[in-house]
């Protein structure tokens, strides 16, 4: 059984930093996508960043240059380092995992929540202005 368990959320002032962690238990696929999504009240869920099993990353334009997604394969843990936080980053953040999307040039990730089939319970990030 696959479990994704997030931690590291909290409250911080604008300009501050937080690091989210996601421990993946029972996820043994060798080719995969993992990602961070967020959803604020009344808004659609947004793909923040993804990383594939080869370490290729992608980011939403709204977080490029401020957030960094990474993974520690030995610890089966996904991270999201968030710097220069803004009030608009306030949201519930979710860790997700799913298969690669295969195209002519190989496998890749897409920041589309419908393509991820395992989800964590979420961790709240609140940024005060």
C-alpha positions in Angstrom: 0.0 0.0 0.0 1.4 3.4 -1.0 1.3 6.2 1.5 2.6 9.8 1.0 3.0 11.7 4.2 3.7 15.5 4.1 5.3 17.6 6.8 7.0 21.0 7.1 4.1 23.4 6.6 3.5 26.3 8.9 3.1 30.0 9.2 5.8 32.4 8.0 6.1 36.1 7.1 6.4 37.2 3.5 10.0 36.9 2.3 10.6 33.9 4.5 11.3 30.3 3.7 9.8 26.8 4.4 10.8 23.3 3.4 8.1 20.8 2.8 8.9 17.0 3.0 6.9 14.1 1.7 7.8 10.6 2.8 6.8 7.9 0.3 6.1 4.6 1.9 5.5 1.5 -0.3 6.1 3.4 -3.6 8.5 1.2 -5.5 8.2 2.2 -9.1 11.5 2.8 -10.9 10.0 5.2 -13.5 7.7 7.8 -12.0 6.6 11.4 -11.5 6.4 13.1 -8.2 5.0 16.5 -7.6 3.7 19.2 -5.4 0.3 20.7 -5.9 -1.5 23.4 -3.9 -5.1 24.4 -3.5 -6.4 27.6 -1.8 -10.0 27.9 -0.7 -12.3 28.6 -3.6 -9.6 28.0 -6.2 -8.7 25.0 -8.4 -5.7 22.8 -7.5 -2.5 24.1 -9.1 0.5 22.1 -10.1 3.5 23.7 -8.4 6.4 21.5 -9.4 7.3 18.0 -10.6 10.3 15.8 -10.7 10.7 12.6 -12.6 12.7 9.5 -11.8 15.7 10.9 -13.7 15.6 14.1 -11.8 14.1 16.3 -14.5 12.1 19.1 -13.0 9.4 21.5 -14.0 7.8 24.5 -12.3 4.8 26.7 -12.5 5.7 30.2 -13.7 4.4 31.6 -10.4 7.1 29.8 -8.4 10.1 29.7 -10.8 13.3 31.0 -9.2 11.7 30.8 -5.7 10.9 27.1 -5.2 13.0 24.1 -5.7 11.8 20.5 -5.9 14.2 17.7 -5.1 14.2 14.1 -3.9 16.4 11.8 -1.8 16.1 8.4 -3.3 17.8 6.7 -0.3 15.2 8.1 2.0 12.3 7.8 -0.4 11.5 11.5 0.4 10.4 14.4 -1.8 11.1 18.0 -0.9 10.0 21.4 -1.8 12.2 24.3 -0.7 10.2 27.5 -0.8 12.0 30.8 -0.6 10.9 34.4 -0.9 7.4 33.4 0.1 4.5 35.7 -0.8 1.1 36.0 0.6 -0.3 34.4 -2.6 1.6 31.2 -1.8 -0.8 30.6 1.1 -2.5 27.3 0.4 -2.8 23.7 1.3 0.1 21.8 -0.3 -0.2 18.2 -1.5 2.5 15.7 -2.4 1.5 13.4 -5.3 3.0 10.5 -7.3 2.1 8.9 -10.6 3.4 7.3 -13.8 5.5 9.0 -16.4 3.7 10.2 -19.6 5.3 8.6 -22.6 5.9 10.4 -25.8 8.2 10.2 -28.9 11.1 11.6 -26.9 10.7 9.4 -23.8 8.9 9.8 -20.5 8.1 13.0 -18.8 5.9 14.6 -16.1 2.9 16.9 -16.7 1.7 19.2 -13.9 -1.9 17.9 -14.2 -3.4 16.5 -11.1 -5.6 14.0 -13.1 -2.4 12.2 -14.1 -1.3 11.5 -10.4 -2.9 8.6 -8.6 -1.4 8.8 -5.1 -1.9 11.7 -2.9 -0.8 12.8 0.6 -3.1 14.4 3.1 -1.8 17.9 2.6 0.1 20.4 4.8 -1.0 24.0 5.3 1.3 26.9 4.3 0.3 30.4 5.5 2.3 33.4 4.5 1.4 36.7 6.2 2.1 40.0 4.4 
